[in-house]
């Protein structure tokens, strides 16, 4: 689930808390033949153990650290896969009928990776306590707690994505360092890591401060400078060693980056070496 779309949804849709409950199932237990509540959306939050939770026949591995959203009246099946007791919470909310078509996420099922956060569990516990108390003040408090819970889920999901993206960008850097001598493009690198090209370029620049094309060029030129300084191979061979099959193009890029041609750079390095 794209976290930006999810934030946009909860920022603009007129969501309102309706109820919350928890349930426990024994190891190996299977629950079938039921559907999600009519007219309500739900957030399923694992509290302990693990299970396979299916909505409309689509299975999700449920364990602490993830949240699954489901729409109304979806066929469900639960299979406890852990040797321990499986416990989960369901938080129901509603939208006005006229908004259901405006916000298609409300009737969809999808996984939200949050990581395990005690704040999410605390808000669920407070919601349960508030729901059990009579009076309008408890109703008002439940509304506030529900919005706080949504915020905690969204913030946790965003942090989780950024952490994952950071790891992926580190892997992308390593990939460039190991494959710079081969034909590479931003599209090829993005595809290698299963990220859409523009999204990859954005994440890469956020992580390194440079766009991936500029980084690849700079890394290749840096490597070529080392070769020109310590290797007496022809410039054309050095160009190929750093990923440029066209020697003339390599020379133009090298001069643009360093202010001198590869040959001039080599001569300068040789002169400096004599005085060391």
C-alpha positions in Angstrom: 0.0 0.0 0.0 1.3 3.4 -1.0 1.6 5.3 2.3 0.9 8.6 0.6 -2.5 7.4 -0.8 -3.3 6.0 2.7 -2.5 9.3 4.4 -4.6 11.2 1.8 -7.5 8.8 2.4 -7.6 9.3 6.1 -6.9 13.0 5.9 -10.0 13.7 3.7 -12.5 10.9 4.3 -15.1 11.4 7.0 -14.1 8.4 9.0 -15.8 7.8 12.3 -15.1 5.1 15.0 -17.8 2.6 15.7 -16.5 -0.2 17.8 -13.5 -2.3 18.8 -13.1 -5.9 20.1 -10.4 -8.5 20.6 -10.5 -12.2 20.0 -8.3 -15.3 20.8 -7.9 -18.6 18.9 -6.2 -21.8 19.9 -3.2 -23.2 18.0 -4.3 -25.0 14.8 -7.9 -23.6 15.0 -9.6 -22.6 11.8 -12.5 -20.1 11.5 -14.4 -20.0 8.2 -17.9 -19.2 6.8 -18.1 -15.7 8.1 -17.8 -12.2 6.5 -16.6 -8.8 7.7 -19.3 -6.5 9.2 -21.8 -5.0 6.8 -21.5 -1.2 6.3 -18.2 -1.0 8.2 -14.5 -0.9 7.4 -12.0 -2.6 9.7 -8.4 -2.6 10.8 -7.1 -6.0 12.0 -4.2 -5.6 14.4 -2.3 -8.8 15.5 -1.5 -8.8 19.3 0.1 -12.2 19.8 1.0 -15.3 17.8 0.5 -15.6 14.1 -2.2 -16.7 11.6 -3.2 -16.7 8.0 -6.0 -14.2 7.6 -7.8 -14.3 4.2 -10.1 -11.7 2.7 -12.0 -12.6 -0.5 -9.6 -15.6 -0.8 -6.4 -13.4 -0.6 -4.2 -14.6 2.3 -2.2 -12.3 4.6 0.4 -13.5 7.1 -0.7 -11.9 10.3 1.7 -11.3 13.2 2.6 -8.4 15.4 4.1 -5.6 13.3 1.5 -5.5 10.5 -2.1 -4.2 10.2 -4.6 -5.4 7.6 -7.4 -3.2 6.4 -10.7 -4.8 5.1 -13.9 -3.5 3.6 -17.4 -4.4 4.5 -19.0 -7.9 3.9 -15.8 -9.6 2.7 -15.6 -13.4 3.1 -13.0 -14.2 5.7 -11.0 -17.3 6.8 -8.6 -17.5 9.7 -6.0 -20.3 10.2 -3.8 -20.2 13.3 -0.3 -21.1 12.1 1.6 -20.7 15.4 2.1 -23.2 18.2 0.9 -20.4 20.6 -2.5 -18.7 21.0 -3.4 -16.2 18.3 -4.8 -12.9 19.6 -6.0 -10.0 17.5 -8.0 -6.8 17.7 -10.5 -5.4 15.2 -11.3 -1.7 15.0 -14.4 -0.8 13.0 -15.1 2.6 11.4 -17.6 4.0 9.0 -17.8 6.5 6.2 -21.0 8.3 5.1 -22.6 6.3 2.3 -22.0 9.1 -0.2 -18.2 8.9 0.4 -17.8 5.2 -0.3 -17.4 5.8 -4.1 -15.1 8.8 -3.5 -12.6 6.7 -1.5 -12.2 3.3 -3.1 -9.6 2.3 -0.4 -12.5 2.0 2.1 -13.8 -1.1 0.4 -10.4 -2.7 -0.3 -8.2 -5.1 1.7 -4.5 -4.4 2.0 -1.5 -4.9 4.3 0.2 -2.0 6.2 3.6 -2.8 7.6 4.1 -0.8 10.8 6.7 -2.8 12.8 5.9 -3.6 16.4 5.0 -0.4 18.3 3.7 -0.4 21.9 1.9 3.0 21.2 -0.5 1.2 18.7 -1.2 -1.5 21.3 -1.7 1.2 24.0 -4.3 3.0 22.0 -6.2 -0.2 21.3 -6.3 -0.9 25.0 -7.5 2.6 25.8 -10.2 2.2 23.1 -11.4 -1.0 24.7 -11.6 0.7 28.1 -13.3 3.8 26.8 -15.9 1.7 24.9 -16.8 -0.1 28.1 -17.6 3.1 29.9 -21.0 4.9 29.7 -21.6 8.5 28.9 -20.9 11.1 26.2 -17.4 11.8 27.5 -16.4 8.2 26.8 -17.8 8.4 23.3 -15.8 11.6 22.7 -12.7 10.1 24.1 -13.1 7.0 21.9 -13.3 9.3 18.8 -10.0 11.0 19.8 -8.3 7.7 20.6 -9.3 6.3 17.2 -7.7 9.3 15.4 -4.6 8.9 17.6 -4.5 5.2 16.7 -4.7 6.0 13.0 -1.9 8.6 13.3 0.3 6.0 15.1 -0.3 3.4 12.4 0.4 5.9 9.6 3.5 7.3 11.2 4.9 3.9 12.0 4.2 2.7 8.4 6.0 5.8 7.0 9.0 5.2 9.2 9.0 1.5 8.2 9.0 2.4 4.5 11.8 5.0 4.9 13.9 2.4 6.8 13.3 -0.2 4.1 14.0 2.4 1.4 17.3 3.3 3.1 18.4 -0.3 3.2 17.4 -0.7 -0.5 19.3 2.4 -1.5 22.4 1.1 0.3 22.0 -2.1 -1.7 21.7 0.0 -4.9 24.9 1.8 -4.1 26.7 -1.5 -3.7 25.2 -2.7 -6.9 26.6 0.3 -8.8 30.0 -0.1 -7.2 30.1 -3.7 -8.3 28.7 -3.3 -11.8 29.8 0.2 -12.9 31.9 -1.3 -15.7 28.8 -2.9 -17.3 26.1 -1.1 -19.4 24.0 0.5 -16.7 21.0 2.9 -16.7 18.7 4.2 -14.0 15.9 2.1 -15.4 18.0 -1.0 -15.3 19.1 -0.4 -11.7 15.6 0.5 -10.6 14.3 -2.7 -12.2 17.0 -4.7 -10.4 15.4 -3.6 -7.1 11.8 -3.7 -8.1 11.2 0.0 -7.9 9.5 2.2 -10.5 12.1 4.4 -12.2 11.0 7.8 -11.0 10.4 6.5 -7.5 13.8 5.0 -7.4 15.4 8.3 -8.6 13.6 10.2 -5.9 14.6 7.7 -3.1 18.2 7.6 -4.3 18.5 11.4 -4.3 16.9 11.6 -0.8 19.5 9.0 0.4 22.7 10.3 -1.3 22.0 13.9 -2.3 22.6 13.1 -5.9 20.5 11.7 -8.7 21.5 8.2 -9.7 22.8 9.2 -13.2 25.1 11.8 -11.7 26.3 9.4 -9.0 27.1 6.7 -11.6 29.0 9.2 -13.7 30.9 10.5 -10.8 31.8 7.0 -9.6 33.0 6.0 -13.1 35.1 9.1 -13.5 36.6 8.6 -10.0 37.6 5.0 -11.0 39.0 6.2 -14.3 41.2 8.8 -12.6 42.7 6.0 -10.5 43.4 3.9 -13.6 44.9 6.9 -15.5 47.2 7.6 -12.6 48.4 4.1 -11.9 47.8 2.1 -15.1 49.5 2.8 -18.5 46.8 1.3 -20.6 45.4 3.3 -23.5 42.6 5.7 -22.8 40.2 3.7 -24.9 40.8 0.6 -22.7 40.4 2.6 -19.5 37.1 4.0 -20.9 35.8 0.5 -21.4 37.0 -0.6 -18.0 34.7 2.0 -16.4 31.6 1.4 -18.6 32.2 3.6 -21.6 32.3 1.9 -25.0 32.7 5.2 -26.8 36.1 6.6 -26.1 35.2 10.1 -27.4 32.1 10.3 -25.3 34.2 9.2 -22.3 36.7 12.0 -23.0 33.9 14.6 -23.2 32.4 13.4 -19.9 35.8 13.3 -18.2 36.6 16.8 -19.3 33.3 18.1 -18.2 33.8 16.6 -14.7 37.5 17.4 -14.2 38.2 20.4 -16.5 40.8 18.5 -18.5 41.0 15.6 -21.0 42.0 12.1 -19.8 45.4 12.4 -21.5 46.1 15.8 -19.9 45.0 14.5 -16.5 47.5 11.5 -16.9 50.3 13.9 -17.8 49.6 16.1 -14.8 49.6 13.1 -12.5 52.9 11.9 -13.9 54.5 15.3 -13.4 53.3 15.5 -9.8 54.6 11.9 -9.2 58.2 13.0 -10.1 58.3 15.5 -7.2 57.0 13.1 -4.6 
